[in-house]
């Protein structure tokens, strides 16, 4: 059995990098049904180039937006009449790190020169001619479909290897034997303590690393106190020349035991997963819990695919709900949490806090999340017994316990039945958080802005915004002023001059000057009903249009 375990461990280590890949290769892209009939003109040595995105290039300055790893598609409209740009195209794309370029036949690009073909060979960027009949939306849908399933396939393979390993190691074993298996698999000293830090069971296989920690409590009940909380989840905390990792064991949301792992080197994610699985088995004998390998990261990938691709078929969403266990009764809601850090900007620490809080109230299997800049977007799966307002209030209350490190604003979407509405969950929760002032704002409470939301792409809405707040934004940008902020604060504090001036740290007369300047620029006065309405509506439209 030990030989079988070592064999599987080696397979996992070899496949782990593949299992975490977030790309597909050019040659895989060319196998998609939507690209049938394409022709490789040059750059065949680059067919194994990595593609992370498929990008349509039809604007003159589009190349400047590229970030690398793109499978680029163009009909040549952006290059009409720009012969020099066409001749230098491959070289320019090479500088941007583009993986391949596909040119649509019989459109605007014209004849593909021998120089372009030679450059594609030189820079190893595949140059591909695609048929006139290719439909962009189908091609993009195929690309992200392939990306998802390649990643999903590798994660499932990795998951199967884990399951084989863990069944061999932990099946039909009691808690003491599971602890011994964890010790053998991780080559670590492993200790199990109860909630009063009394030693229950241990296995020491490395005396040197054990001696580094043996003089400290809880290893020695009368020993020195360690400089970190021994009852919190900790991985690879250095003590002398060794490392301690702590894994709490929970029952009914209470910590009832602790597994401490002592090693002479840092444990990697593979060993950590093995330890956590062993801990989950011990925990499941007390409380029935489900452990899913790589689930948070996997669900983040799914969420980002759904948010970034509007052309996914309905079956895709059905399969997602089945894969993550959401094909059951209950609603889905979106949260957008904006965080402002007091000192250090530690988004990872913030994400961990959210994970722990949501897992505690509805379970880690019932949410998916992604983040960008200082915003965290979360999709919640609620069962029929969950009250959305109570869940959100609990999350907000728990996050407020961290106020010395960060403060949050929360926007909440309406509830929907299907994850296919993920774009609405995002738009509504993001729009709501724009109106939050370190509190909770529900989209269905926005009144005027909720009515305007469906019109966010309307030309008249944009014109109205341009003749009000847009003028102030342009003025602020040109003169390094803050008239927009002044107006927002003025409305936020009910047009009270004294309070507004205090919040802006300016004199009341300075505020009056700024309000007069706003009237001169926009033509709308804060002293007239019509002017107030126009400016307030302009502020609402400014926030609404940020969604675009």
Secondary structure as UniProt FT lines:
FT   HELIX           2..19
FT   STRAND          24..25
FT   HELIX           26..29
FT   TURN            30..31
FT   HELIX           33..35
FT   TURN            36..37
FT   STRAND          39..42
FT   HELIX           44..46
FT   TURN            47..48
FT   STRAND          50..51
FT   STRAND          53..56
FT   TURN            60..61
FT   HELIX           62..65
FT   STRAND          70..74
FT   HELIX           77..79
FT   TURN            80..81
FT   HELIX           83..87
FT   HELIX           89..96
FT   STRAND          100..104
FT   TURN            105..106
FT   HELIX           114..123
FT   STRAND          126..130
FT   TURN            132..133
FT   HELIX           136..170
FT   TURN            171..172
FT   HELIX           175..186
FT   STRAND          189..194
FT   TURN            195..196
FT   STRAND          199..203
FT   HELIX           207..213
FT   TURN            214..215
FT   TURN            217..219
FT   TURN            221..222
FT   TURN            230..231
FT   STRAND          234..239
FT   TURN            240..241
FT   STRAND          242..251
FT   TURN            252..253
FT   STRAND          254..263
FT   HELIX           269..284
FT   TURN            285..286
FT   TURN            293..294
FT   HELIX           295..308
FT   TURN            310..311
FT   HELIX           314..323
FT   TURN            324..325
FT   STRAND          332..341
FT   HELIX           347..362
FT   HELIX           364..366
FT   STRAND          367..372
FT   TURN            373..374
FT   STRAND          375..381
FT   TURN            384..385
FT   HELIX           388..399
FT   HELIX           400..402
FT   TURN            403..405
FT   STRAND          406..412
FT   HELIX           419..421
FT   HELIX           422..434
FT   STRAND          440..442
FT   HELIX           443..445
FT   HELIX           448..453
FT   TURN            454..457
FT   HELIX           459..466
FT   TURN            467..468
FT   HELIX           469..479
FT   HELIX           483..492
FT   TURN            493..495
FT   HELIX           497..504
FT   HELIX           508..522
FT   TURN            526..527
FT   HELIX           529..545
FT   TURN            546..547
//
